Amino acid sequence: MPCFKLVEKFVSINGEGPRAGELAVFLRFCGCNLNCGYCDTHWANTADVKYELVAAEELVAYVKSTGIKNVTLTGGEPLLQADIAHLIELLGAAGAEVEIETNGSVSLKYIASLSPRPAVTADYKLPSSGMEKYMLTENFPYLTLQDAVKFVVGDKRDLLRAEEIINSYGLTDRCHVYFSPVFGKIEPAEIVEFMKERKLNSVRLQLQLHKIIWEPDMRGV
């Protein structure tokens, strides 16, 4: 029976992505293959993090018990979990609207073939993250209008690189595109001015709602 390394589960609102502001059940898995300088969930990726091994059927039962239809699979990097496709299929069969938050370094080819297909919010790691070399631009063709690419921006160089990627791959014609500031590193107003100067139609500024509503480092929200 497939089991998953779960570090927390809770009901809150989606803080970002196309479903921002909507209620969702969060399933957070441990482990990540990247090490971004601004990561706000480092605790979930340490070698000594405490986790539960939970069967897929137990997770589906938990989701059903909440009465919430949106389910966000996050981490860490959820696509590193063995048999994650099985969990996605079970959740979809149970009527859940599944969204995956992925770091942009893991192939989406198999996920894109699932039915019902989950929504994907994929990061593109910019220079200030130190992880851009791991980004898989070959994932972009798998994205659709239900999906999103999120650029977490820390400085002007990040903004310029994000614009280059958006234009090179026609992302605004393919999916939702968001700029999200690294908390405490860049003012949102600076991002807005850049968007105005560069006429970035169909790109959206998105703030992390959970960091505004609650304390920025609070867990379980």
C-alpha positions as CSV (number, residue, x, y, z in Angstrom):
1,M,0.0,0.0,0.0
2,P,1.6,3.3,-1.1
3,C,2.5,5.6,1.9
4,F,3.6,9.2,1.9
5,K,5.9,11.2,4.1
6,L,3.5,13.8,5.5
7,V,4.7,16.6,7.8
8,E,1.4,18.5,8.2
9,K,-2.2,18.6,7.1
10,F,-4.6,21.4,7.7
11,V,-7.5,23.5,6.2
12,S,-6.9,27.1,5.4
13,I,-7.1,29.4,2.4
14,N,-4.8,29.2,-0.6
15,G,-2.4,32.0,-0.1
16,E,-1.3,32.1,-3.8
17,G,-1.9,30.7,-7.2
18,P,-5.1,30.7,-9.3
19,R,-7.2,29.6,-6.3
20,A,-5.8,32.3,-4.0
21,G,-8.4,33.2,-1.3
22,E,-10.3,29.9,-1.7
23,L,-10.5,27.4,1.1
24,A,-8.3,24.4,0.6
25,V,-7.0,21.3,2.4
26,F,-3.2,21.3,2.5
27,L,-1.2,18.2,2.5
28,R,2.5,19.0,3.0
29,F,5.1,16.4,2.2
30,C,8.7,16.5,3.4
31,G,11.8,16.6,1.3
32,C,13.0,18.8,-1.6
33,N,15.7,18.6,-4.2
34,L,16.4,22.3,-4.2
35,N,17.8,24.7,-1.6
36,C,16.4,28.2,-2.4
37,G,17.9,31.0,-0.3
38,Y,14.5,32.5,0.5
39,C,12.7,29.2,1.2
40,D,10.1,29.6,4.0
41,T,9.6,25.8,4.5
42,H,13.3,24.7,5.1
43,W,12.0,23.0,8.2
44,A,10.1,20.5,6.1
45,N,13.2,19.5,4.2
46,T,15.7,18.8,6.9
47,A,17.1,15.3,7.4
48,D,15.7,15.1,11.0
49,V,12.2,16.5,10.2
50,K,9.4,14.5,11.9
51,Y,6.9,13.0,9.5
52,E,4.1,10.5,9.4
53,L,3.9,7.7,6.9
54,V,0.3,7.9,5.8
55,A,-1.5,5.7,3.3
56,A,-3.2,7.2,0.3
57,E,-6.6,6.0,1.4
58,E,-6.1,7.6,4.8
59,L,-5.3,11.0,3.1
60,V,-8.4,10.7,0.9
61,A,-10.5,9.9,4.0
62,Y,-9.1,13.0,5.8
63,V,-9.9,15.2,2.8
64,K,-13.4,13.9,2.6
65,S,-13.9,14.5,6.4
66,T,-13.1,18.2,6.0
67,G,-15.9,18.9,3.5
68,I,-13.5,21.1,1.5
69,K,-13.2,20.4,-2.3
70,N,-9.9,22.1,-3.1
71,V,-6.8,20.1,-2.2
72,T,-3.3,21.6,-2.4
73,L,-0.3,19.2,-2.5
74,T,2.8,21.0,-1.4
75,G,6.1,20.6,0.3
76,G,9.0,20.5,0.1
77,E,8.5,19.1,-3.4
78,P,5.4,16.9,-3.6
79,L,6.4,15.3,-6.9
80,L,9.3,13.6,-5.3
81,Q,6.9,11.4,-3.3
82,A,6.8,7.9,-4.8
83,D,3.3,7.0,-6.0
84,I,2.1,10.6,-5.9
85,A,0.2,10.0,-9.1
86,H,-1.8,7.3,-7.3
87,L,-2.8,9.7,-4.6
88,I,-3.8,12.3,-7.2
89,E,-6.0,9.8,-9.0
90,L,-7.7,8.7,-5.8
91,L,-8.4,12.3,-4.8
92,G,-9.7,13.1,-8.2
93,A,-12.0,10.1,-8.1
94,A,-13.3,11.2,-4.8
95,G,-14.3,14.6,-6.3
96,A,-11.5,16.7,-5.0
97,E,-10.1,19.6,-7.1
98,V,-6.3,18.9,-6.8
99,E,-3.6,21.5,-7.2
100,I,0.1,20.7,-7.1
101,E,2.6,23.3,-6.0
102,T,5.9,22.2,-7.6
103,N,9.3,23.9,-7.7
104,G,9.8,23.7,-11.5
105,S,12.6,21.2,-11.4
106,V,10.6,17.9,-11.7
107,S,9.1,16.7,-15.0
108,L,5.3,17.2,-15.4
109,K,5.0,14.8,-18.4
110,Y,3.3,12.0,-16.4
111,I,1.2,14.4,-14.3
112,A,-0.1,16.0,-17.5
113,S,-1.4,12.6,-18.7
114,L,-3.6,11.9,-15.6
115,S,-7.3,12.0,-15.7
116,P,-8.8,14.0,-14.1
117,R,-5.7,16.1,-14.5
118,P,-4.6,18.2,-11.5
119,A,-4.0,21.9,-11.7
120,V,-0.3,22.9,-11.5
121,T,1.4,25.9,-10.0
122,A,5.0,25.7,-11.1
123,D,7.7,28.0,-9.8
124,Y,10.5,29.3,-12.1
125,K,13.4,29.9,-9.8
126,L,15.1,33.2,-10.6
127,P,18.8,34.2,-10.1
128,S,18.4,35.3,-6.5
129,S,17.2,31.8,-5.5
130,G,20.5,30.3,-6.6
131,M,18.6,27.4,-8.2
132,E,17.8,28.6,-11.7
133,K,20.1,26.1,-13.4
134,Y,17.7,23.3,-12.2
135,M,14.6,24.7,-14.0
136,L,13.0,22.5,-16.6
137,T,11.7,24.8,-19.3
138,E,10.6,21.6,-21.2
139,N,7.7,21.6,-18.7
140,F,6.1,24.7,-20.2
141,P,4.4,22.8,-23.1
142,Y,2.5,20.7,-20.6
143,L,0.9,23.8,-19.0
144,T,-2.7,24.9,-19.8
145,L,-5.0,27.7,-18.9
146,Q,-5.8,26.0,-15.5
147,D,-2.2,26.2,-14.5
148,A,0.2,28.9,-13.4
149,V,3.9,29.8,-13.4
150,K,5.0,31.7,-10.4
151,F,8.1,33.9,-10.4
152,V,9.3,34.6,-6.9
153,V,11.1,38.0,-7.3
154,G,13.9,39.3,-5.0
155,D,15.4,42.1,-7.0
156,K,15.5,44.0,-10.3
157,R,17.7,41.3,-11.9
158,D,15.0,38.7,-11.1
159,L,12.4,40.9,-12.8
160,L,14.4,41.3,-15.9
161,R,15.0,37.5,-16.1
162,A,11.3,36.8,-15.5
163,E,10.3,39.1,-18.4
164,E,12.8,37.3,-20.6
165,I,11.4,33.8,-19.8
166,I,7.8,35.0,-20.1
167,N,8.4,36.4,-23.6
168,S,10.7,33.6,-24.8
169,Y,8.1,30.9,-24.0
170,G,4.9,32.9,-24.6
171,L,3.7,32.0,-21.0
172,T,0.9,34.5,-20.8
173,D,-0.8,32.8,-23.8
174,R,-0.4,29.4,-22.1
175,C,-1.2,29.8,-18.4
176,H,-1.6,32.2,-15.5
177,V,1.6,34.1,-14.7
178,Y,2.4,35.6,-11.3
179,F,5.1,37.8,-9.8
180,S,5.4,37.2,-6.0
181,P,7.9,39.2,-4.0
182,V,10.4,37.5,-1.7
183,F,9.0,38.6,1.7
184,G,11.0,41.5,3.1
185,K,13.4,41.7,0.1
186,I,11.6,43.8,-2.4
187,E,8.7,46.2,-2.2
188,P,5.6,45.2,-4.1
189,A,5.4,48.8,-5.4
190,E,8.7,48.2,-7.2
191,I,7.3,45.2,-9.0
192,V,4.2,47.2,-10.0
193,E,6.4,50.0,-11.5
194,F,8.4,47.4,-13.5
195,M,5.2,45.9,-14.8
196,K,4.0,49.4,-15.9
197,E,7.3,50.3,-17.5
198,R,7.5,47.0,-19.5
199,K,3.8,46.9,-20.3
200,L,3.5,43.3,-18.9
201,N,-0.1,42.6,-19.8
202,S,-1.6,39.5,-18.3
203,V,1.0,39.2,-15.6
204,R,-0.3,39.5,-12.1
205,L,1.3,40.7,-8.9
206,Q,0.3,38.3,-6.1
207,L,1.1,38.7,-2.5
208,Q,1.3,35.7,-0.1
209,L,-2.1,36.1,1.7
210,H,-1.2,33.8,4.6
211,K,1.8,36.0,5.5
212,I,-0.4,39.1,5.6
213,I,-3.3,37.5,7.5
214,W,-1.1,35.7,10.0
215,E,2.4,36.0,11.3
216,P,4.8,35.4,8.4
217,D,6.5,32.3,9.9
218,M,3.3,30.7,11.3
219,R,2.7,27.1,10.3
220,G,-0.5,25.3,9.7
221,V,-2.1,28.3,7.9
